[in-house]
Amino acid sequence: MRRYLVSIHQLIEDLAYERALEQVARGKKVSKGPEDDVAISLYEGILVAELSAGRLDESNAAFKAALFLAPDAQLPLSVSPKLKRRFEAVREEVLGELALRGEDRGPLKTDAPTRLQRQPAPRGPLPEAASRLSESSSSPVSEVPPSSPTLRERAIIPAVAGGALVVTAGVFWKLAEGKKSKLVHKPPELRTEADARNLAQSARGMQTVSVGLLVGGLVGLGAAMGMYLQGAPDAQVPVQVGLDGTSVSISGKLP
């Protein structure tokens, strides 16, 4: 679970929200107890809110799932003031429901979320998580399944192949032009009409190959462009500035 939390946190820092949500789904399957459930639910609530403004109920449900287990839990990273206020409103709602039920939930140890809150938007692996990973490196740990590449990332394959075909087509065309030039200047090796005919056929064959390679290359580049455009994010992430009294946090991606 620690590796999943590190991966999710880094993906959020890179604004790869969809891939981070995939890691959340994988992390739920390896949860070992309430502490893991709280940490993963807090990340899920943040990600759902960032991905779509129309999924606030789903985001609130994830926050509730965490707060019912640990009413004193804190968000694991800096978020916009609006999302922070909504999280605190959900906390008040949960505390009210617990009070009506007469339940007194003591503080639950949520190692990753509470300590991450003190370090707004760190880059790279979380310090607490990194230290735990180094301490447990001597014991066998199951590897985290790698995230599947996005459509934009896969577009590099047809782009490279298409570019290589276009370059090769240019080489063949240049060779064909060289053979045609020999026909014009009539070098000494062209002693008979048959030699000239063979040279002309060779030039035409190279031109045919060049055209075929060029068409294939353009198809590959077109496919890459289509994959790149289709893999564009649904909406741009706005730049947000948050203040907590002692520091300023900035999140989002500049256009």
C-alpha positions in Angstrom: 0.0 0.0 0.0 2.9 2.4 0.7 4.1 2.1 -2.8 0.6 2.7 -4.2 0.4 5.9 -2.0 3.7 7.1 -3.3 2.7 6.5 -6.9 -0.7 8.2 -6.5 0.9 11.2 -4.8 3.5 11.6 -7.6 0.9 11.2 -10.4 -1.2 13.9 -8.8 1.8 16.2 -8.6 2.2 15.5 -12.4 -1.5 16.3 -13.0 -2.0 12.7 -14.3 -5.3 12.4 -12.4 -6.8 9.6 -14.5 -3.7 7.4 -14.0 -3.7 8.2 -10.3 -7.3 7.1 -10.1 -6.4 3.8 -11.7 -3.8 3.3 -8.9 -6.4 4.1 -6.3 -8.5 1.3 -7.7 -5.5 -1.1 -7.5 -4.7 0.1 -4.0 -8.1 -0.7 -2.7 -7.5 -4.3 -3.6 -4.5 -4.6 -1.3 -5.8 -2.7 1.7 -4.9 -4.3 4.9 -7.0 -2.4 7.4 -8.7 0.9 8.4 -5.5 2.9 8.1 -5.1 1.9 4.4 -8.8 2.6 3.7 -8.6 6.1 5.1 -5.5 7.0 3.1 -6.8 5.6 -0.2 -10.3 7.2 0.3 -8.8 10.7 0.9 -6.9 10.5 -2.4 -10.0 9.2 -4.2 -12.1 12.1 -3.0 -9.4 14.6 -4.2 -9.0 13.0 -7.6 -12.7 12.7 -8.3 -13.2 16.3 -7.4 -10.3 17.4 -9.7 -11.5 15.2 -12.7 -15.0 16.5 -12.8 -17.0 19.2 -11.1 -20.2 17.2 -11.7 -19.0 14.3 -9.4 -19.1 16.2 -6.1 -21.4 13.6 -4.5 -18.9 10.8 -5.4 -16.1 12.9 -4.0 -18.0 13.6 -0.8 -18.8 9.9 -0.4 -15.1 9.1 -0.6 -14.3 11.7 2.1 -17.1 10.4 4.3 -15.7 6.8 4.0 -12.4 8.1 5.3 -13.8 10.4 8.0 -16.2 7.8 9.5 -13.1 5.7 10.1 -10.9 8.6 11.3 -12.8 11.9 12.0 -9.5 13.7 12.7 -8.0 12.7 9.3 -6.3 15.4 7.2 -6.0 15.7 3.5 -2.6 14.2 2.3 -1.7 17.2 0.1 -2.5 20.9 -0.5 -5.7 21.5 -2.3 -7.7 24.5 -3.4 -9.4 26.5 -0.6 -12.8 25.6 -2.1 -12.1 21.8 -1.9 -10.6 22.3 1.6 -13.8 24.0 2.8 -15.9 21.2 1.3 -13.8 18.6 3.1 -14.2 20.4 6.4 -18.0 20.6 5.8 -18.1 16.8 5.2 -16.2 16.4 8.5 -18.7 18.4 10.4 -21.5 16.3 8.8 -19.8 13.1 9.8 -19.2 14.3 13.4 -22.9 15.3 13.6 -24.0 11.9 12.5 -21.6 10.2 14.9 -22.9 12.3 17.8 -26.5 11.4 16.9 -25.6 7.7 17.1 -23.8 8.2 20.4 -20.6 6.9 19.0 -17.2 8.3 20.1 -14.6 7.5 17.6 -11.1 7.9 19.0 -8.3 9.1 16.8 -7.2 6.5 14.2 -3.5 6.5 13.3 -3.4 7.6 9.6 0.3 7.8 9.1 0.6 8.9 5.5 -2.2 11.5 5.3 -1.6 13.4 8.5 2.2 13.8 7.9 1.9 14.7 4.3 -0.4 17.6 5.2 2.5 19.5 6.7 4.4 19.5 3.4 2.4 21.3 0.7 2.9 19.9 -2.7 6.2 18.2 -2.4 8.0 17.0 -5.6 9.1 13.5 -5.9 8.4 10.6 -3.4 6.9 11.5 -0.1 9.7 11.8 2.6 7.9 9.5 5.1 7.0 7.0 2.4 10.5 7.1 1.0 12.0 6.3 4.4 9.7 3.4 4.9 10.5 2.0 1.5 14.3 2.2 2.2 13.8 0.5 5.6 11.8 -2.4 4.0 14.0 -2.8 0.9 15.7 -5.9 2.4 12.4 -7.7 2.7 10.5 -9.1 -0.3 7.7 -6.9 -1.5 5.4 -7.5 -4.4 5.9 -5.2 -7.3 3.2 -2.6 -8.1 1.6 -3.3 -11.5 2.7 -0.7 -13.9 0.1 1.7 -15.2 -0.9 1.2 -18.8 0.4 3.9 -21.1 -2.1 6.6 -22.3 -3.2 7.0 -25.9 -0.9 10.0 -26.2 2.0 8.0 -25.0 1.3 5.2 -27.4 1.2 7.7 -30.3 5.0 7.8 -30.3 5.1 4.3 -31.9 3.4 5.2 -35.2 5.1 8.6 -35.2 8.6 7.1 -35.1 7.7 4.4 -37.6 6.1 6.9 -40.0 9.1 9.3 -39.7 11.5 6.4 -40.4 9.5 5.4 -43.5 9.5 9.0 -44.8 13.3 9.3 -44.4 13.8 6.0 -46.1 11.5 7.1 -49.0 13.7 10.1 -49.5 16.8 8.0 -49.6 15.4 5.7 -52.3 14.2 8.7 -54.3 17.6 10.3 -54.2 19.2 7.0 -55.5 16.6 6.9 -58.3 17.5 10.5 -59.3 21.2 9.5 -59.4 20.4 6.7 -61.8 18.3 9.0 -64.0 21.2 11.5 -64.1 23.5 8.7 -65.5 21.0 8.3 -68.4 21.3 12.0 -69.2 25.1 12.2 -69.0 25.7 8.7 -70.6 28.8 7.5 -68.7 31.2 5.1 -70.3 29.7 2.0 -68.6 26.5 2.5 -70.6 27.9 0.7 -73.7 24.7 -0.7 -75.1 21.0 0.1 -75.3 20.3 -2.8 -73.0 22.4 -1.3 -70.3 20.5 2.0 -70.5 17.2 0.1 -70.4 18.2 -1.8 -67.3 19.4 1.4 -65.6 16.0 3.1 -66.4 14.1 0.1 -65.1 16.1 0.2 -61.9 15.5 3.9 -61.5 11.7 3.4 -62.0 11.7 0.6 -59.4 13.4 2.7 -56.8 10.9 5.5 -57.5 8.0 3.1 -57.0 9.5 1.9 -53.7 10.0 5.5 -52.6 6.4 6.4 -53.3 5.2 3.3 -51.4 7.4 4.1 -48.4 6.3 7.7 -48.4 2.6 6.7 -48.4 3.2 4.3 -45.5 5.1 7.0 -43.6 2.3 9.6 -44.0 -0.3 7.0 -42.9 1.8 6.4 -39.7 2.2 10.1 -39.0 -1.5 10.6 -39.5 -2.3 7.8 -37.2 0.0 9.3 -34.6 -1.6 12.7 -34.9 -5.1 11.1 -34.5 -4.0 9.2 -31.4 -2.4 12.3 -29.9 -5.5 14.4 -30.4 -7.9 11.7 -29.1 -5.7 11.3 -26.0 -6.0 14.9 -25.1 -7.4 15.5 -21.5 -11.1 16.3 -21.3 -10.6 19.6 -19.7 -7.7 21.9 -18.8 -6.7 22.0 -15.1 -6.9 25.6 -13.9 -4.1 27.1 -11.9 -5.2 27.5 -8.3 -3.5 29.3 -5.4 -4.1 28.3 -1.8 -3.1 30.1 1.4 -2.9 28.5 4.9 -1.6 31.4 6.9 2.1 30.4 6.7 2.6 29.3 3.2 1.3 29.6 -0.4 0.6 26.6 -2.5 0.1 26.7 -6.3 -1.5 23.8 -8.2 -2.5 23.3 -11.9 -0.9 23.5 -15.3 -0.1 26.7 -17.2 -1.6 26.8 -20.8 
